[in-house]
C-alpha cells in the first residue's frame, strides 16, 4: 500500500465461519442379503441423516435428534444401494420387503460418515429362502435358554426342516449345535464338538441329511 493511501475496505478473506463451512461428502452402501450372504434384490431402503450428532462418537443420542435429510433407493440385482451423502450420523432401514422374503428382526441400524471421501456400509439381513417359518434364527435363539453371551452374536440357521436344524453363531470358538423342535420349542440335541455316534443319532430320529455332522 502506497504511503498516504487509505486501508482497503475489503480485507483478505479468512476462514469461513462454522455456519458457512462447505459440506463434505462420503459414500454409504446398504446391502440386503440372506444370513449366508446371498443377495436379496429389489428391496426398498432408506437412509436418514440426523442432527445434532457427532459421527466420530459412533453414537446417536436417542430422543435428541431430528431427521434433516432422507434418501430412498431400491437395491439392485446384487442387493446393493449406494448413496453419496454428507458426512454425519445416519439411521437406515427398509420399506416393504419383496414378497416371499423374511427380514431378520434386528432393531435399529446406524452408519457414521466421519471423513470426506469415506466409504461405510451396513447390512439388512433376511432368513434363507425355503426354510420353514419355525426355522427363523430369531425363533430358535428365542427358544434356547442356555446361549448366554451368544445373545449378542448373529446366528445362522441351515439344514432346517422345522423339526431338526443346525445353528451357529458368529462368535469366537465353536458355537455350532444341532437343535430339534420339541413340544415347548427348540432345544439343543448336541453341541460341537461332540462324541455322539451316528447309530445313536439315527435311533434318536436325526434325519439322514445330518449324517456328515457325526464322525463315528
WOZIBEL-V559113 format. One record per residue. N is the residue number from 1. RES is the residue in three letters. SS is DSSP state (H for helix, E for strand, L for the rest). Layout:
# WOZIBEL-V559113
N_RES_SS ; N_RES_SS
This chain:
# WOZIBEL-V559113
1_UNK_L ; 2_UNK_L ; 3_UNK_L ; 4_UNK_L ; 5_UNK_L ; 6_UNK_L ; 7_UNK_L ; 8_UNK_L ; 9_UNK_L ; 10_UNK_L ; 11_UNK_L ; 12_UNK_L ; 13_UNK_L ; 14_UNK_L ; 15_UNK_L ; 16_UNK_L ; 17_UNK_L ; 18_UNK_H ; 19_UNK_H ; 20_UNK_H ; 21_UNK_L ; 22_UNK_L ; 23_UNK_L ; 24_UNK_L ; 25_UNK_E ; 26_UNK_E ; 27_UNK_E ; 28_UNK_E ; 29_UNK_E ; 30_UNK_E ; 31_UNK_E ; 32_UNK_E ; 33_UNK_E ; 34_UNK_E ; 35_UNK_L ; 36_UNK_L ; 37_UNK_L ; 38_UNK_L ; 39_UNK_E ; 40_UNK_L ; 41_UNK_L ; 42_UNK_L ; 43_UNK_L ; 44_UNK_E ; 45_UNK_E ; 46_UNK_E ; 47_UNK_E ; 48_UNK_E ; 49_UNK_E ; 50_UNK_E ; 51_UNK_E ; 52_UNK_L ; 53_UNK_L ; 54_UNK_L ; 55_UNK_H ; 56_UNK_H ; 57_UNK_H ; 58_UNK_L ; 59_UNK_L ; 60_UNK_L ; 61_UNK_L ; 62_UNK_L ; 63_UNK_L ; 64_UNK_L ; 65_UNK_L ; 66_UNK_E ; 67_UNK_E ; 68_UNK_E ; 69_UNK_E ; 70_UNK_E ; 71_UNK_E ; 72_UNK_E ; 73_UNK_E ; 74_UNK_E ; 75_UNK_L ; 76_UNK_L ; 77_UNK_L ; 78_UNK_L ; 79_UNK_L ; 80_UNK_E ; 81_UNK_E ; 82_UNK_E ; 83_UNK_E ; 84_UNK_E ; 85_UNK_E ; 86_UNK_E ; 87_UNK_L ; 88_UNK_E ; 89_UNK_E ; 90_UNK_E ; 91_UNK_E ; 92_UNK_E ; 93_UNK_E ; 94_UNK_E ; 95_UNK_L ; 96_UNK_L ; 97_UNK_L ; 98_UNK_L ; 99_UNK_L ; 100_UNK_L ; 101_UNK_L ; 102_UNK_L ; 103_UNK_E ; 104_UNK_L ; 105_UNK_L ; 106_UNK_L ; 107_UNK_L ; 108_UNK_L ; 109_UNK_E ; 110_UNK_E ; 111_UNK_E ; 112_UNK_E ; 113_UNK_E ; 114_UNK_L ; 115_UNK_L ; 116_UNK_L ; 117_UNK_L ; 118_UNK_L ; 119_UNK_E ; 120_UNK_E ; 121_UNK_E ; 122_UNK_E ; 123_UNK_E ; 124_UNK_E ; 125_UNK_E ; 126_UNK_E ; 127_UNK_L ; 128_UNK_L ; 129_UNK_L ; 130_UNK_L ; 131_UNK_L ; 132_UNK_L ; 133_UNK_H ; 134_UNK_H ; 135_UNK_H ; 136_UNK_L ; 137_UNK_H ; 138_UNK_H ; 139_UNK_H ; 140_UNK_H ; 141_UNK_H ; 142_UNK_H ; 143_UNK_H ; 144_UNK_L ; 145_UNK_L ; 146_UNK_L ; 147_UNK_L ; 148_UNK_H ; 149_UNK_H ; 150_UNK_H ; 151_UNK_H ; 152_UNK_H ; 153_UNK_L ; 154_UNK_L ; 155_UNK_E ; 156_UNK_E ; 157_UNK_E ; 158_UNK_E ; 159_UNK_L ; 160_UNK_L ; 161_UNK_L ; 162_UNK_L ; 163_UNK_L ; 164_UNK_E ; 165_UNK_E ; 166_UNK_E ; 167_UNK_E ; 168_UNK_E ; 169_UNK_E ; 170_UNK_L ; 171_UNK_L ; 172_UNK_L ; 173_UNK_L ; 174_UNK_L ; 175_UNK_L ; 176_UNK_L ; 177_UNK_E ; 178_UNK_E ; 179_UNK_E ; 180_UNK_E ; 181_UNK_E ; 182_UNK_E ; 183_UNK_L ; 184_UNK_L ; 185_UNK_E ; 186_UNK_E ; 187_UNK_E ; 188_UNK_E ; 189_UNK_E ; 190_UNK_E ; 191_UNK_E ; 192_UNK_L ; 193_UNK_L ; 194_UNK_L ; 195_UNK_L ; 196_UNK_L ; 197_UNK_L ; 198_UNK_H ; 199_UNK_H ; 200_UNK_H ; 201_UNK_H ; 202_UNK_H ; 203_UNK_H ; 204_UNK_L ; 205_UNK_L ; 206_UNK_L ; 207_UNK_L ; 208_UNK_H ; 209_UNK_H ; 210_UNK_H ; 211_UNK_H ; 212_UNK_H ; 213_UNK_H ; 214_UNK_L ; 215_UNK_L ; 216_UNK_L
